[in-house]
Amino acid sequence: MELIALLTGRDEVFTSEIKKALKRHTVYPLRTVEEFEDLNTSISVNLLLVDTVSHRLSRMEDLLDRLGEDKVILLYPERPDKMSLEELPKSVYECVDVESIHSELPVLVERAIERQKLKNEVNLLKKARDDSMPIQVPVHSRPDVEIISNREMPLLSGRDLQEKILVSFAKMLNVSFDLRKLFVHFMDSIMEIARVSRMSVMLKDKDGFYVETNYGLDPYIADNMKLKKNSALAGWLAKTGRIMQKPANPADTNMINISSEMDFLQCTYSFPMIHKGRLIGIFNIDNKITDEPFYREELEIIYMFCNYLAAAVKDIDLYHEIWSQKEFTNNILSSMTSGMIAIDDEEKITVFNNAAAEILEFDRADMEGRDLRNLPSPLGDILYDTLVTGTFYKRHEIEIQPGNMPVGINSFRLTDEDKNPSGAGIVFSDLSSTKRLEEHQRRAEKLEAVNDLIGKIAHEVRTPLTSIQTYTQLLSDKYGDDEELQNFFSTTVIQSIYKLDSLINKLVIFSSKPDYNFQGEDINHIIDEAANEISKNIPNGYKFSKQDIENDRSVLVNADKKLFAKAISYLVSGIVNATSDGTEIMLKAGTILRDQLSSVEISIEYKLSGTSSGERQNLLKPITDINTLDIDTLETELNVPICQKVVEAHGGTLEARDEGDKSIFVIKLPVTEITVTGSPIEKGGANE
């Protein structure tokens, strides 16, 4: 088992993830460069992994320059760009981003170690070559049409042949998962074996074979070179798995077609690229640049390389497919609105998506790789229960501690190819907004029921109240000489009847939908009507004033003038009930133009000390509990909600503001028409 040194300053969690990914090897964690140098002096380290987060490369230049070629793999938070990779020392074999530790690092380590072994074998072969005698490779002729040259390569020993294969194959292993680099090294290796004038690599797709890369061909011709899947050459290579030399004197139709296709491909030899018994590509070469014939050993080496190339191409395709699936999965996890957490069979968190981090207010990068016990209760318990017992939670509601956050959960168990448990996962959603919506709906239903009840009570009370009021007046006339009785009727009975009548009027408006008589009304006329109503009912200790829109401007709104003016007076009554004597109240209006939409603002300004903005906002909330309210309080509390209801029925809004030491209720209404000095202006044409 190979020894791999890990140079990192991170915690044990990071080291354990590296060990888990490289469980086939011995990983020796080190914290300083000095520790590595001491270890490498006493024990030969096969490979060094450097965590660039905790160890800057600028401080390790001497060490990297002294190490042998392809001895180091760098671990980056994110993979560096191509320019940065080209500037790295020769000792750096490859770079891996931290998120790809489990998928890419084991493969790169295997390739790097294999490359080290191949280099060692090459060095041993070179060292032993001087003491060995040349061994001629026996050659056997092939009588069929694809005969290749039986001439032996002069001065080529068996060790020379092995060395050439090993060196070229080692170059091919060095390309990692880059298909372009793979083809470059492959063609360089072919040119080292035999200097050919033209060559091309054709890969198979759903329609046939196309030229993936070439040397010596005209680019336009290469782009248009294609072979059908059922072509004569492809069929022969797939069936025999042997090298095809262009037939000199084709004796049948099939060989004639093969010869014609090879002329089209501008090649003399075609090599099958076979992977797991299937033809996945064709490698074509033309004659040597010296016009010398090919030696048998040269063709055998190229044939072997084609097999290596086929396996490497499939590995790279598989890697990119897995990487694409991983990116696709990551995109799905990132875009999910529900949280998702998964653990492996060692109870470590492997998936913790963005939604989970947002809902739980955790750092996603910090949670991945940690033990499930770091999750808030009872998420960890549910994951463990699902992993161990196989219990599935469906539409299960829990409260996450601390904070009692309501969450809906579905859990599932992960299994391997043998159906053994390999992990567990949960998908969950924050139900807080849903619960609030349900509560709001319950309150709305309760309010609707209360409104219905109030409407019925108001209707039933109004009729006998009218009779009581009539008989009270008759009694007052009949017993007019009784001063004590007169005082009782005037101060108590009549006032109580008036108060009940006023309350019933408000209850009717509050609990039912009035029949609005909408017309185009001048906002100044509405303000005048409201001011008259307010002046009649406002206590003497208050100072009330109004301010109209400019005299040269008439602003029309679609409104029920009497009911809207009444609503404004109710709002002022609410202010009076919440303030003390001496309060100044001003009613005014003005037009606003924003984004070609004009509206009118009616504002009621006043000073209210000792009351917070939140308490003023509460005045706008509907009444849902009347159990604790007496008649006087109920009448007072209905003022602002009735005003808000009427305003919203007119398509407007009511809100509370604070400006300095003043408190303001602002009513906004859409404008239907603005007229200046008798000339109408289109809606949205005036700018205040």
N, C-alpha and C positions, 0 to 999 in steps of 0.2 A: 504493500500500500504506500502511495506516494505521500511525501510530507509537503504541506502547503502552509506557508506563513501568512498570517493576516495582521497587517499593521493598521491599527485603529485605536482611537481614543474614546470611542463611544461606549455605551453601557452594555451589559451582558445580553440584552434583548437582541441587539444588532448582531453580536457574535454568534448567538444561538441560531439566528436565521441563516447565517453563512454556513454554519456547521450542518444545519438541516439540509440545505441545498446541496452540500458536498459531502453527504454521509458516506460515500464510497472512499473518501480520502481522509487523511489525518490533518486537521486544521489546527495550527498552533497560533493562538492569539498573542500579539505583542503590542506594546504601547509606544516604544521609542525605536528610533533607527539603531541606536547602540545595542539594544536587546537583539535586534535582527542580526547585526553583524557578529555578535558573540555566538548566536545560534548557528549561523551559516559557517562560522569558522570550525565548529566542532562537528556539525552534522550537515550533510549536503541537502539543501532545500531545493525541491524541484521547481516551485513556483512561489512568487510573492504577490499577494493581493494588497493593494494600497487603498485605504479609504481617504479620498481627497478632501472630504469634509473636515477631518481632524488633522490631516498632514498635507501641507501645501507642497506642491511639486517644486516650487522655486527653492525650497530648503532641502530638497532631496536630489539635486542635479548630480552631485558627485557620486552618490550611491547608484543612481540609475545609469550613469555613464560607465561605472565599473562592472556592473552586472552583465552577464552574457546576453546574447540576442534572444528575444522572445521569452524572457524570464519573468515578466511583470504583467499583471492585469490590473487596470485602474478602475475603481468604483466611484462613479460620479453621481451627484444628485440628479442630473439630467445629462444625456449623452451630448458631448461637445460637437461642434460643427466639423466639417471635413478639413478646413484649413488648420484648425487647432490640432487635429489628429496627425496631420502630416508633419507637424513641428515637434512631435514627441520623440524621445530617444529611441534607438533601435532595441533597447531592452524591453520596451513596452510592446507586448503582443497584441492586446486589444483593450477596449474600454466597454464597461457595462454600466447602465444606469441602475440605480438602487431598486427601482420598481421591477426590474427584469432579473433580479437575483435568482429566483427559482426557475425561470424559463430559459434564460440565456447562459448564465454563469456555468452550470454543470457541463454544457456542450463545449463552451470555450476552454474550460479547464482540461477536458479530455483531449481536445485538439492540440492545445499547447503542450501537454505532456507527451502526446503521441509524436508531436514534432520534435521534442527533445530526444525521444528514443530514436527516431529516424536519423537525427543528426549524429547521435552517438554511434549508431551502426555505420553510417557513412564514414565517420572518422576512423572507426576500427578497420573498415574495408580499405581505406586509403593507406592506413599504416601497414596493413598486411600485404598490400598489392606488390610492393617492391620485392618481397620474399617469395612470391608465388609464381608458378609457371603458367603461361597462357593455356587456357583450355578451349579447344575449338568446339563450337556448338554443332552437333550433328544436324544435317539437313536432309529432309525427305521430300522427294518431288511429289507434286499433286497433278494427276493427269487430267483433271476436269478443266472447264473453260476458265475458271477463275484462278488459274495457276499464277502464282507469284514467283519472283526470282528465287532460284535456288542457290544463287551465289552467296558465299559466306562473306561476312564483314571482315576485312583484313585487320589484323592486330587487335581484334575485339575479344577479350577474355570473358569468362563467365562472371568474374568479379566486376569487370567494367560494365557489363550489362546490368548487374544488380545495382551497382552504384548509380548508374544513369537513371534507372527506374526510381530508386529511392529519393534521389535529389529532386527529380521533377515532381514526384508525388508529394514530397514535403512542401514544395511551393504551392501546389494545389490546395493542400490542407490549410495554408496560411490565409486564405481569402475570406475566412469566416462565413458570413451569410450574404456576401456581395456577389451577385451573379455576374456582373460585368468584370470584376476582378478575376473571377474563376475562369472566364473565357480567355482573358488576357494571359494568365499564367499557363493555361492549357496550350494556347498557340505558341507561346514562348518555348514551352517544353517540346512541342513538335518541331519547332525550328532548330532546337538544339540537337534533336535526333537526326533530322533530315531537312535540308534547306529546300523547301518546296516553293513553287512559283505561285500557286493558288491553293486556298483551302477555305472551307465553309462549314459551319455547324448549323444543321437544320433541326428544329424541334417540332414536335407534333402538337397540333391543336385540333379542334373539332372538325375542321375542313380538310386537313391534310398536314403537309410538312412545309414550313417556311424557313427562310434564312434568318437566324438569330444574330449571327456575327460572321465575318468573313475577312479574308486577307487576299489582296490581289485582284478582287473582282470589281468591275465597274459598279458604283453605288446604285445607279438606276436599274441595272440588270439584276443586281442582288436583291433589290426591293421587290422585283417582280418574279423572282424565282420561286415556284411553288410546285409541289408534287401532291397529287391526290393520294388519299389513304389506300386506294386500291391500285396504285401505279405498279408497274412490273418490277421496278427496282426495290420499292418498299416491300412488296409482297415477297420477293426472293430473300431479302435480308431478314425479314421477320420469320420466314419459314426455316432458313438454314442457320442463321446466327453467325455466318462466316463473312470473310472479307470478299468483296466483289471487285475483280479487275475488269476493266472495260473489255468486252469480247472483241478480239481482232477480226475473227471470221465467224460471226453468229450463224448458227446452223438452224435455228428455229425462230418462230415468231416472238416468243418470250424474250430470247436473247437479242433479237433485233430491237425490240422495244426498250430493253435495258440499255443497249448501246446508244440508242437515240436519246434517252433520258440523261445518260452520263455526258453525252456531247452537250446537251442543253445546260447541264450543271457545270460544264468546263472542268471535268475531273477525270482522273485515270483510275483511282481507287475509291471505293465507298465502304465505310466501316459502320457496322450496326452499333447503336447505343442502346443497350438492353438493360432494363431494370425489372427484376422479378419476373423474367420470362416475357416481358412485353417490349416491343420496339418503341422507344420514346423519342428517338432522334437518329439522324444520319450524319456522319462526318465524312466529308469529301476532300480529297487532295489531288492535285495535278502532278505532273512530273517534277523532278528536281530541277533547280535552276542551272545545274551543270549538265542536265540531260542524261545523267547516269541512271542506271536502273536501281530500284530499291532492293536492299538486302532483306532476306527473310527475317532476320532479327529485328530490323527497323520496323517492319510491318507488324510483327508480334508485339513490340513495345507499344506502338500506336494503338493496336487493338486493345491491349490492356488498359491504356489510358482512356480509351473511349468507354470502357466499363466503369472505370473510376469516375469519369465525367458524368455518366448517366446517373450513378448513385448520388453524386454531389448535387446535381441539378434537382433531383427529386427531394433531397434533404432540404435544399434551399427553398423549393416550392412549398414543402410542408411547413418550414419555419415561417415563411411569410403568410401562409394560410392561418397558422396558429396565431401569429401576431395580429393579423387582421381580425380574427375572431376575438382576440383579447381586446383590441381597440374597440370593436363593435360592442362587446360586453361592457367595457368601461364607459362607453358613451351612453349605453342604456342605463347603467347604474348611476351615472352622473346626472342624467336628465329625469330620473324617477322623482316624483313628488313624494313618494313614500320612502321611509327609511328602510335600509336593508343591512343586516349584520349576519355574517357567517363565521363559523369556527371550524377548525380541523379536528382530527381525532385526538390531538394533544391539547385540546381546549384552548388553542391560540386563535385570536381574531385574524381572519384572512380577508374578510370583506367588511368595509365600513364606509358606505357611500356618503355623498355630500348631504343628502337629505337627512340621514341619520345624525351626521355631525351638526346640522342646523337645528334639528328638533331637540337633541340632547345637549346642545351647546358644548360639544367636545371638539378637540382638534383631530381631524381625520388622520393625518400623518402620525400623530402620537398614539393613536389607538390601534392601528394595524400592527400585528405581531405581538400584542400584549395578551396577557391572560384574561379569560372571560370574566374573572372576578373583579376586573376594573370597571365593568359595566354597572350602571345603577340598578338597584333592586326594583322589580324581580326579573329583569331581562336575562341576567346571567343564569338564574335558576331555571327559567323556561328553556333556554338553549341547552343547558346540561341535561334537563329532563328529556328533551326531545332526542338528544344524542344517545343517552344511555338506555332509556326505556322505549324509545320510538313513539312516544306520545305526541300526537299532532294537535296543535291549538288552532281552531278555526273561528274567526270572528269573535275572538276572546278579548274582553275589555279588562284592562288593569289600570292601576295608578302608579306612576313612576315616582320613586322617592329620590331626593326630597322635592317638595312642591306639589305632590298629589296631582301630577299632570295626567289627564285621562288619555289613554292610548288604546287603539285597536290593533290586535296582533293576529298574524297567521304564521305558524311555524312549520318547518319541513325538515326531513332527515336526508342527508347526503350519503350515497353508497358508492362503493367501487365496482369494478367489473364482476366481482364475485358476490355482489350483494351484501358485502360487509359494511357496517357503518363507517364512514370516513369523515363525517362532520355533520353539522346542523346549521340551519339558518332561520331567520325570522324576517318578516316584512311587517312594518308597523306604520301607523299614521297617528298624528296628533289630532285628538278628537275635541280639543278645547273649543275651536270655533263652532263645531257641530253642536256641542253641548250648549254653547251660548245661544246658537240659533234656536235650538229646541226650547231653551228657557224663554227666549224672546217670543216664540210662538205660543208657549203656554200662557205667558203674560198677556199676549194679544187676545188669545181666546178668552181669558179671564176678563180682560177689559171689555171685550165685546159683550160678554154675558152681563157684566155690570151695567154697561150702557143700555142694554135691552131692559134690564130691571129698572134702571133709573127712568127711562122713557115711559115705561108703563106706570110707575109710581107717580111721575109728574102729571101724566094724563088723568089718572084716577083722582089725584088731589085737586087738580085745577077746578073741576066742576063744583065740588062741595065748597071749595074756598070762595068761589064767586058768590055762592048763596050766603055764606057766612059774612062776607063783606057787605052784601046788600042788607041783610038783617041787622048788622051792626049799625049801619047808618040810620035804619028805621028806629032802632032802639034809642039811638042818640037823639033823634028828633022828638021821640015820645017822652023821654025823660030828660028833656033839655033843662028843666029847672034844678035838677040834682047836680050840683057842681062837682061833687066827689065822683059821681058816676061818669060825668063828662070827661074829667081828667083821666080816669082809668081807660075810657075808650080811646081818647086821643093819644095818650102817651104809651099805652101798652098794647091794647088790642089792635088798633089801626096800624101802628108801626110794625107789629108782629106780622099782620096780614100782608103789609107792603113788602116786608123782608121775605116772607114765604113766596110771594108772587114773583119777586125779583129772582129768588133762588130757582123757582120752577122755570122761569124763562131761560136762565143759564143752563139748567139741566136739559131742557129740550134741545137747545142749540148744541150742547156738548155730546148728548147721547144719540142724536138723530142727524140725518142729512137734510138740512133746510132746503127749501125750494128757492134757489138763487134767481134773482131777476137781473141777469147780466146785461149791461148797456155800456156804450162808450161814455165814460164820465171824465170830466176835468179833475185832475188830482187836487187842484186848489179848492174845488167845491167839496170834495170829500173831506179835506182837512178842515174846512170851515164847519161842515156838519159835525165832525168829530169834536172840534173845539167848543162848539155850542153845547154838546152833550157833556163834555168834561167840565165846562164852566158851571153848569147847573148842579153838579154832584161833588165837585172837589171841595174839601174842607177849607175854612177861611184861613188857616195858618199856612197854606201852601201858595207858592207863586207860580202861576202858569202863564206861558206865552206861546205864540205860534209864529211861524215864518213861512210865507208862501213862496212858490217859485216866482221868478221875475214876472212883472206885470205884462211884458211884451211876449210872453211865451205861454202857450196853452198845451199842456201835456195830457193826452187822453189815455185812459186805461180801461180795460174791459172789467167792470165791477158792478156789484150790487151796492149802490152808494150807502143806503141806510144801514145795511147789515155790516158793511166794512167799517163805516164810521163808528158803529156800536162796538165792533171788535177793538178798534183803537182806544175807545173810552174804557173798555174792560182792561186793556193793558195798562193804561194810566192808573186805574183803580188798584191794580196789582202793585204798582210802584208806590202808591199812597199808603197801602197797607203795610209795605215793607220799610217805609221811611218815617221820619219824625217831622214835626211842625218846622216850617222854615225852609223846607226843601224846594229848590227851584227846578221846575220841569219845563222843558222846551220841546215843542212839536214843530218839525220843519221837514221840507222835502227838497230834492234835487235830482237832476238827471245825470246818467252815466252812459258813456259810449265806450264799449270795448269790443274789438273784433267785429265791427259792423252790427253789433247787437246792442240796442239801447234799452235801458231800464230806468225806473224811478226808485229812489231810495226815500223812504219815510223813516225818520229817526226820532226817537224820544230820548232826550238827554236829561240826566239827573245826577246828583251826587248821593252816593250810598256808602257811608263809612261803616267799618266793622264787619263787612260781609265779603267773603271771598268770591273769586270768579267762579269757582266750582259750585257754590251755593246759588249764584245767579243762573248758572246753566241748569241747575236742578229745577228752576221755575218752568223750564220748557218741557219737562218730562210729564207724561200723562199720569193721572191719578189711578192707582190700581187697588188701593186699600182705603175704604171709607169707614171702616169699623171704629177708628179712633177719632173721627172728625165729628164735631158738633155742627149745628146749622151755620153759625157765624163763620167758623173756620172753613167749612166746605164751600160757602159762597165766595170767600176770599181766594181759596186755592183754585177755584175754577176759572178765575179771570184770565191768566196767561194761557193755559191750555186751550180755552175757547178762542182766544185771539189767534193762536197758532193754527188751529183747525180751520178757521175762516180764511186766513192768509193762504194756507196751502191749497184750499179749495179754489182760490183765485189764481193758482199757478205761481204763487210767490213763496218766499222763504222768510223765516223769522230767526234771528240770532242775537246773542248777547255779546257785547264788546266792552273793553276797557280802554280808555284814552286818557292817560294822565290821571287826574283826580275825578274824572267823570265816568259814569257808567252809561251805556247806550244800548237800547233795543233798536235793531235795524230791520225794517220791513222792505223787501225788494219785490217789485212787481214789473212784469214785462209791459212795455209801452206799445200802444197800437198806432199812435200818430202824434206828431209834434207840430204845432203851428206857431209861427213867429209873425207878429204884426199882421195877422189875418191871412198869411200865405202858408199853406201846408208844406211840410217838409217830409220827404220819404223817411220811413222808419230806419234808424241808424244813421241818418244824415246830419244830426246835430251833435256837436261835441262840447261837453260842458267844460 
